[in-house]
Amino acid sequence: MRSLRELQAANITDTNTTNISNIQDTFLDTEVRKFAEALRFFRQVVEENDVLVNSRDKTLRIPKTTSHLSITTSHTEGAERTYTEMTNINTVDITPAFKLGAIAITKELVDTTRVDLIDLAKYMVAQDIEEGIEKAITQAIDTNVSTNVVYGGDATDPSELAAGDTITVDLVADAIQKVKENNYVPAFLFIRPAQENVFYKSSQFTNAAEYGSNEVVLNGEIGKYLGVKVITSTLTQHYAANDADLNSDLGNWAVAGTSCQLIGFTAGKKKPIVLAWKQKPTVSYEYLKRYANHYIYYDACFGVGVIEEKACCLIKVSDS
């Protein structure tokens, strides 16, 4: 058997490398470079509820008060008290939906590939579960918040947004005011990378790198504006031109843009959005010999509800 040097010498007049490449082996690096998945930050600002787990119930009903109850206190001596009816109680229902996914890989493929395809499939399943939860949260916010909405430029709905109607710090201040007017504490603002520069250029913005040692920094947090933690996520609700807004009352978007989401909490630190679990995510594996296939499954069941709509404010702006 001739060496590579001898083979090269034998084809010294041939400028084509076909003969050489035919005998060159390719080393496959078994570590797969994984796709740059979106970073997930919404779960850290919602309340997770698992009372449905291990129960036979289908729907979680959350009671809430809808307003301050003014109680009649005037009293005539010797007479019976005046009774005040509690008419300010309501409920919000969350019905979790099952999410059942699977990946199938043939025995032949698994047995003839250096990469651990089963491990890679488990990674892909986990990524899809997490992204599904994040999208459910941001979509629920946009679907259910209709009272507190501010727009870029002079728009009054998404169909009036135009190029240049981008986010401003004044818009954020307006959104903060709307949340405060309803007696909630503005806490988190979700934006996309397209909106970051406005904050970096503002003198009112405190970069997270400048926080003191006692400050708790959330994942994705770039800093604070007027006391509100600013979090960047590419999963913040985004619309292309002509997309219908998730809130059906608001119509279609005229330009590509972002629905930045300001979220507050009550004075008692209760978060206004609930992630209700019926089944926590599970990933399982089996090999079915009769089909000679490997299967990776995932099961989950959850739902998202906006309990306190007025604790949230949407800032709908064009991206450029």
N, C-alpha and C positions, 0 to 999 in steps of 0.2 A: 504494500500500500504506500503510495507516494505521499510525501509531506506536503503541507500547504505551500512551502517555498518552491518545491519541485513542480507543483501544479501551476503556480504563477509563472514559473520560468517556461513551462510548456506552452503557455498562451501569451508569450511576451509581445507578439505582434497583434494580439486581439485586444482592442480597447474596450470591448464589452465585458462587464464584470459578471455576466450570468453564470459562467462556470464556477467562479469562486463563491458567489452567493448561494449556489445550490448545495454547497457542502458546509456552509456556516450554520451553526446551530444558534437559536435564539433563546436567551435565558429570560424566563418570565419571573419578574419580581412578584412574589406572592402577596405582598402588602398592597392592597388596592387603594389608590388615591380616591378618596370619597368626594362626591359632589358637594359643593359649598351650600349646604342646606341653610334655609332661613333660620335666624336665631329667634328663640321663642321666649317671650317675656310676659305675656298676658296673664298666665296662670298665677303669677305672684301678686296680682292686684284684684283677684276675685276670691270670694268665700267658697270653699269646697264643702259640700254636704253629702254625707254617705249614709243617711238614715234608711234609704231604700235598699242598700246592699244587704243581701241575705233575707230580704222580706219578699212577700208575694204581691206587694203593692206596685202599681204601675206609675202613679203620678205623685209628685211631691207638691203639697199645698202649703204655701208659706203665708201666714197671716201678717198683716201690717196695718199700722194706723196711717190715715191719709191726710190728716190735718190736726191742728191743735184743737182740743175740745174745750170750749168755753162753758164752764159749769156755773149754773145760776146759784148765787150765794146769798141773794137778798132774802130776808126772812121776817115774817110777822110774828111777833111774840105770841106764843100760845097756839099758833097754827102749825100744820104739818109742813115739813120741808118741801121745797120744789125740787122735783127729780129731773135730772138731765139725762136724756137718752144718748147712749153711745152710738152715734151714727157715723163715726169716722173710722170704721174698721172695714178692711177689704182683704182679699187674698190674691196671690199670684200662683198659678199652677205651672209646674215644669214637668213635662212628660219626656223622660229620656228615650232616645232612639238607639236601637242596636246597630253597631258597626261590626260587620263580620267580613274579614278579608283573608286572603290566602295566596300563597305563592307555591307553584309546583315546579319541581326540577327532576328531570329524568335521571335514572341510575347511570346511564351511559355518560351523561354530561358530568355528573359528580365524580365518576370514577376515572375520567380522562382529562380532568382540569386540575392544574396545580393550585389554583386559588380555591380557598375553602368557600364554596358557593353557599353552603347552608348557613354558615356564620354570616356571610354577606347578606343573605336574605333576611336573617333575623335583624340585622342592623337596619335594612330598608324598611322593614315592618315597624320597628320602633320609631323611626323618623316619621313615617306616615301617620302613626298614632298621634305623636306630639303635635305635628302640624295641623292635623284635623281638629284637635282640641283648641289650639290657638285661633284657627279660622272660625270655629264655632263661637268663640267669645267675641271677637271683633265684629262678626256679622250680626250677632244678637244685639250688640250695642247700636249699630247703625239701623237695624230693623225697628228697634223699639223706642229710640229716642227721637221725638218729633217736636217737643215743646221748646227745648233749648238748642237752637241752631244759629250760628252766625256764618256769614259768607265773606269771601274775599271781594275786594272792589266794592261796587255798588249793587252787586247781585242780591236777589232775594230768594232765589232757588237755584238748583244746579244748572238748569237750562240757560241761565243768564250769566254764568261764569264765562270769562274770556281770558285769553292769554294775558298774563301780567297780574291777574287777580290772585296773587300768591299770599302766603301767610305773612302777617306782620305782628310785631309785639303788641300793637294796639288791639288786634283781634283777640289775642290771648287774654289780654286784660279784660276785654268785654265778656269773654267766655267765663273767666274767673268770677266776674261780677254776677253773672246769671246764676252760677252755682251758689254763690254766697247769699243771693237774695232769697233763695229757697232754704236757707239755714243749714247748708251742707258745707263741709270744709274741703276746698279744692286740694287735691293731693297728687294726681298723676296726669301727665299729658303724653299721649302716644302720637308720634310723628313718624314720617319716613325720611330717608336721607335727603330727599329734595328740600326738606324744610330746615335742615340743621343750621345752615349758614346764618340765617336770620338771628338765631340765638347767640351764636358765637360772636356776632358783631354788636350785640347789645350790651350796654354798660350795666344793665340790670341783671345780666345772666352770670351765674356763678358756675364755673366749670367744675365738674366732679373731682378733677385732679387737685382742686384748691380746697376741698373740704377738710375740716379738722379731723382728728383721729377718732372722735366719738360719733361721727356721722355714718349711718348705715347706708351703703350704696346698693341700689337694686341692680340686677342684671340688665344691661342695656342702657343704664342711666348715663346721660352725658353731662348732666348738671341740673341746676334749679333756676327757674325764672319766677320771680315774685313768690317764692316759697313753694312752688309746684315742681315736683320732680319730672324732668323731661326725659322720656325714654324713646329711643329710636328702634323701630322694627319694620322690616320690609313686609310684614304681615298686617300692618295697620291698613285699614280698609282703603282700597284703591279702586278707581274707576277709569276706564278708557272712555274716549269721546263716544257719545251716543249710548253708553251703558245706562241702564235703568237703575236709579238709586234703590237700595234695599228697602227703604221706606217708600211704599208705593204712592204716598201722597206728595212726594217731592219731585217726581218726573225724571227726565233723562239728563245726563251730564252733557254740556255743550263741548267741553274740552276734557283732556285727561287731567285728573286731579286726585287729591287725597282728602279723606274725611278724618281729620285729626280728632282724637278723642280725649277730652278732658274728663277725668273721673274723680269724684270727691267721695268723702265718707261722712257718716253721721258724727255728732259730737262724741258718741260712745265708741268711735273707731270701727263701726260696722261698715263693711263694703257693700255697695249697692247692687252688685252682680253676684249671682250664685251659680256655681257649677255643680249640678246635681248628678251624683253617680248612682246608677243601678248595678253596674258591674265595672269594677276597676279593670284597666287593660291587662290582658294576659296574652302571652305568646307561647305557643306550643308547637311540638314537632312530632311527626310520625312518618314511618316508612311503610308503604303498602306494597307487599311483595307481589301481589297478583297484578299490579300495574307497573311494578318496578319504578315507582316514583317516590321522591321525597316531598313531603308537604310541610310547609310552615304556615301556621294559622295565627290570626289574632282576633280576639273577641273583646269588645268593650260596649258599654251602654251608658250614655250620658246625655244631659241636656243643659242648656244655659238659659237663665232667666234674668231679665233686668228688673229688679225689685223696686228700686227707687229711681225712676226715670229722671227726675229733676236734679238728682245728684250728678248727672252727666250733662255735658254740653259738647256738641259737635262743631268743629271748625272746618267748613268745607271750602277748599281753595284749589286753584289750578296749580300744577306743578312747576310751570314756567310761564 
